[in-house]
Amino acid sequence: MSIAVTGALPIGQWPEAVMVMVLFTIAELIEAKSLDRARNVQFWFDATHARSGQQYRQADGSWREAAAKSVAPQARVRIETG
């Protein structure tokens, strides 16, 4: 943006410089709004989804309920719907 505005001003293209500044300001506002919405979705997801109740398959083929932190990476997990 600064390069476009700096280049437009010396050649007398004031409307072009103003339009670039306005459009970039609008784009930054839209980006900030979308980041806020994404952040709110993440907080909502964390608050509404339990961190326990996941079940994982043991070596003998049976399922055991465990906290999410105790399940090993790459373990097979079954999660109830709802």
C-alpha positions as CSV (number, residue, x, y, z in Angstrom):
1,M,0.0,0.0,0.0
2,S,2.7,2.5,0.9
3,I,4.5,1.9,-2.4
4,A,1.4,2.5,-4.4
5,V,0.5,5.7,-2.5
6,T,4.1,6.9,-2.6
7,G,4.2,6.3,-6.3
8,A,0.8,7.9,-7.0
9,L,1.5,11.1,-5.1
10,P,4.5,12.4,-7.1
11,I,2.8,11.9,-10.5
12,G,-0.3,13.8,-9.3
13,Q,-2.7,10.8,-9.0
14,W,-4.3,12.0,-5.7
15,P,-7.6,10.1,-6.3
16,E,-5.7,6.9,-7.0
17,A,-3.7,7.3,-3.7
18,V,-6.9,8.0,-1.7
19,M,-8.7,5.0,-3.2
20,V,-5.8,2.7,-2.4
21,M,-5.8,3.9,1.2
22,V,-9.5,3.5,1.5
23,L,-9.6,0.0,0.0
24,F,-6.7,-1.2,2.2
25,T,-8.4,0.3,5.3
26,I,-11.6,-1.6,4.4
27,A,-9.7,-4.8,3.8
28,E,-8.0,-4.5,7.2
29,L,-11.3,-4.0,8.9
30,I,-12.7,-7.1,7.2
31,E,-9.7,-9.1,8.2
32,A,-9.9,-8.0,11.8
33,K,-13.6,-8.9,11.9
34,S,-12.9,-12.4,10.5
35,L,-10.1,-13.0,13.0
36,D,-12.4,-12.1,15.8
37,R,-15.1,-14.5,14.6
38,A,-12.5,-17.3,14.2
39,R,-11.3,-16.6,17.7
40,N,-14.8,-16.7,19.1
41,V,-15.5,-20.0,17.4
42,Q,-12.4,-21.5,19.0
43,F,-13.4,-20.3,22.4
44,W,-16.9,-21.7,21.9
45,F,-15.6,-25.0,20.7
46,D,-13.3,-25.4,23.7
47,A,-16.1,-24.5,26.1
48,T,-18.7,-26.8,24.7
49,H,-16.7,-30.0,24.0
50,A,-15.6,-32.2,26.8
51,R,-12.1,-33.2,27.3
52,S,-13.0,-36.6,28.7
53,G,-15.2,-39.4,27.6
54,Q,-13.1,-40.4,24.6
55,Q,-12.6,-44.1,24.4
56,Y,-9.7,-45.9,22.9
57,R,-9.1,-49.5,21.8
58,Q,-6.8,-51.5,24.0
59,A,-4.6,-54.4,22.8
60,D,-7.3,-57.0,23.6
61,G,-9.8,-55.2,21.4
62,S,-11.9,-53.8,24.2
63,W,-12.7,-50.1,24.5
64,R,-11.8,-48.0,27.6
65,E,-13.0,-44.5,28.6
66,A,-10.1,-42.1,29.3
67,A,-9.4,-38.4,29.5
68,A,-8.2,-36.8,26.3
69,K,-4.8,-36.0,27.7
70,S,-4.1,-39.6,28.6
71,V,-4.7,-40.9,25.1
72,A,-1.4,-41.6,23.2
73,P,-0.8,-39.9,19.8
74,Q,-1.9,-42.1,16.9
75,A,-4.2,-44.1,19.1
76,R,-7.5,-45.3,17.7
77,V,-10.2,-43.2,19.3
78,R,-14.0,-43.6,19.3
79,I,-16.0,-40.5,20.2
80,E,-19.8,-40.6,21.0
81,T,-22.0,-38.3,19.0
82,G,-23.9,-35.5,20.7
